[in-house]
Amino acid sequence: MNRPQAIERMVEIIKKLPGVGPKMAERLSYHIIKMPPAEVERLIDSIQKARQTMKCCSACYNLSETDPCPVCADSSRDKNTICVVETPQDLIAVSKVKDYKGLYFVLGGALSPLDAVGPEDIRVAQLIKRLKSDKISEVILATDTDSKGEITAVYLSELIKPFGVKVTRLGYGLPVGGDIEYADEVTISRAIAGRKEM
Amino acid sequence: MNRPQAIERMVEIIKKLPGVGPKMAERLSYHIIKMPPAEVERLIDSIQKARQTMKCCSACYNLSETDPCPVCADSSRDKNTICVVETPQDLIAVSKVKDYKGLYFVLGGALSPLDAVGPEDIRVAQLIKRLKSDKISEVILATDTDSKGEITAVYLSELIKPFGVKVTRLGYGLPVGGDIEYADEVTISRAIAGRKEM
């Protein structure tokens, strides 16, 4: 016996979600089919509500219930510094750091020549427009430290510097609470280069 | 900034799905929010359709678009042998084996004393009822080979034997295509015990 058609279709669709393989999609499908009706309704409702209420902030492209988003609307923040991140999730991670008082800009991804993702596929033009319209004195590049994030940071830094804006990148080194034994060579080498006197 | 409330709610609900951790739930939520409307509609529709069309076979408790399911409705099958599995997914896996011509019975789980899952939480009573009403000559226990599946198999075997029914368990040994180097001790020991002359 093959999987019933309706389950097959569900598995095929769920399989396309990020990080979900065929086995996981099957497991989720059978689980959702057996869930109590109220729970499935809650699941579907949460998806629909989130999609209806979430807006893209027109200043920083953060996902938010309001436009401008709470960060851009906060008049106490330093409007001369922007921290460039890849995704709204990254923005939330950085915003947990209370010392940073500047604003943000969500690129919506990273450059990836191998996947044919170029500057026109992420918000490079919008970032440049913002640099021109707002009085920005420093851009902190907080893209991921994988190869795509690095390429993006190098590209943006070359692009932004001519505007006379200070461009910085988050510091590299050992993650706090980490075990040196398990740190990779490149990270240790960066941590040595960035060592601080005690 | 914290996660917007609507996303938070979605993450909390998705996090409860099996095999989905907090990070994965966040990733899925942000992905689903950004998906094109047609794709989200397809996802929700596939869930609703599957839940509407799937029935539980009244003979073997398999999930199917029809009741009885195609396996139970197939008159060419051996009605005297039933293979007991934990889930409908297990039934599909076993049914790929063309040599097996008998019927099935889906328990809907396995006994798990630690999680307080007892015989009344799975379909033990229904299995016994079927043994009494149908002329069953052999029950093949195809529960998982983890501790829960083993406990269930031992429990069922003790329960069924008094009915004068032959009770068998799937054979243990090395999985085909496997690497002996990575096989665990218990499996190798079972494979030695079950060795066959060539």
Boltz contact constraints between the chains, C-beta under 6 A:
constraints:
  - contact:
      token1: [A, 1]
      token2: [B, 70]
      max_distance: 6.0
  - contact:
      token1: [A, 1]
      token2: [B, 71]
      max_distance: 6.0
  - contact:
      token1: [A, 1]
      token2: [B, 95]
      max_distance: 6.0
  - contact:
      token1: [A, 3]
      token2: [B, 92]
      max_distance: 6.0
  - contact:
      token1: [A, 4]
      token2: [B, 64]
      max_distance: 6.0
  - contact:
      token1: [A, 4]
      token2: [B, 65]
      max_distance: 6.0
  - contact:
      token1: [A, 6]
      token2: [B, 49]
      max_distance: 6.0
  - contact:
      token1: [A, 6]
      token2: [B, 50]
      max_distance: 6.0
  - contact:
      token1: [A, 6]
      token2: [B, 53]
      max_distance: 6.0
  - contact:
      token1: [A, 7]
      token2: [B, 50]
      max_distance: 6.0
  - contact:
      token1: [A, 9]
      token2: [B, 46]
      max_distance: 6.0
  - contact:
      token1: [A, 10]
      token2: [B, 46]
      max_distance: 6.0
  - contact:
      token1: [A, 10]
      token2: [B, 50]
      max_distance: 6.0
  - contact:
      token1: [A, 13]
      token2: [B, 42]
      max_distance: 6.0
  - contact:
      token1: [A, 13]
      token2: [B, 43]
      max_distance: 6.0
  - contact:
      token1: [A, 13]
      token2: [B, 46]
      max_distance: 6.0
  - contact:
      token1: [A, 17]
      token2: [B, 28]
      max_distance: 6.0
  - contact:
      token1: [A, 18]
      token2: [B, 27]
      max_distance: 6.0
  - contact:
      token1: [A, 18]
      token2: [B, 31]
      max_distance: 6.0
  - contact:
      token1: [A, 19]
      token2: [B, 24]
      max_distance: 6.0
  - contact:
      token1: [A, 24]
      token2: [B, 19]
      max_distance: 6.0
  - contact:
      token1: [A, 27]
      token2: [B, 18]
      max_distance: 6.0
  - contact:
      token1: [A, 28]
      token2: [B, 17]
      max_distance: 6.0
  - contact:
      token1: [A, 30]
      token2: [B, 89]
      max_distance: 6.0
  - contact:
      token1: [A, 31]
      token2: [B, 18]
      max_distance: 6.0
  - contact:
      token1: [A, 32]
      token2: [B, 47]
      max_distance: 6.0
  - contact:
      token1: [A, 33]
      token2: [B, 50]
      max_distance: 6.0
  - contact:
      token1: [A, 33]
      token2: [B, 51]
      max_distance: 6.0
  - contact:
      token1: [A, 33]
      token2: [B, 54]
      max_distance: 6.0
  - contact:
      token1: [A, 42]
      token2: [B, 13]
      max_distance: 6.0
  - contact:
      token1: [A, 43]
      token2: [B, 13]
      max_distance: 6.0
  - contact:
      token1: [A, 44]
      token2: [B, 44]
      max_distance: 6.0
  - contact:
      token1: [A, 46]
      token2: [B, 9]
      max_distance: 6.0
  - contact:
      token1: [A, 46]
      token2: [B, 10]
      max_distance: 6.0
  - contact:
      token1: [A, 46]
      token2: [B, 13]
      max_distance: 6.0
  - contact:
      token1: [A, 47]
      token2: [B, 32]
      max_distance: 6.0
  - contact:
      token1: [A, 49]
      token2: [B, 6]
      max_distance: 6.0
  - contact:
      token1: [A, 50]
      token2: [B, 6]
      max_distance: 6.0
  - contact:
      token1: [A, 50]
      token2: [B, 7]
      max_distance: 6.0
  - contact:
      token1: [A, 50]
      token2: [B, 10]
      max_distance: 6.0
  - contact:
      token1: [A, 50]
      token2: [B, 33]
      max_distance: 6.0
  - contact:
      token1: [A, 51]
      token2: [B, 33]
      max_distance: 6.0
  - contact:
      token1: [A, 53]
      token2: [B, 6]
      max_distance: 6.0
  - contact:
      token1: [A, 54]
      token2: [B, 33]
      max_distance: 6.0
  - contact:
      token1: [A, 64]
      token2: [B, 4]
      max_distance: 6.0
  - contact:
      token1: [A, 65]
      token2: [B, 4]
      max_distance: 6.0
  - contact:
      token1: [A, 70]
      token2: [B, 1]
      max_distance: 6.0
  - contact:
      token1: [A, 71]
      token2: [B, 1]
      max_distance: 6.0
  - contact:
      token1: [A, 89]
      token2: [B, 30]
      max_distance: 6.0
  - contact:
      token1: [A, 92]
      token2: [B, 3]
      max_distance: 6.0
  - contact:
      token1: [A, 95]
      token2: [B, 1]
      max_distance: 6.0
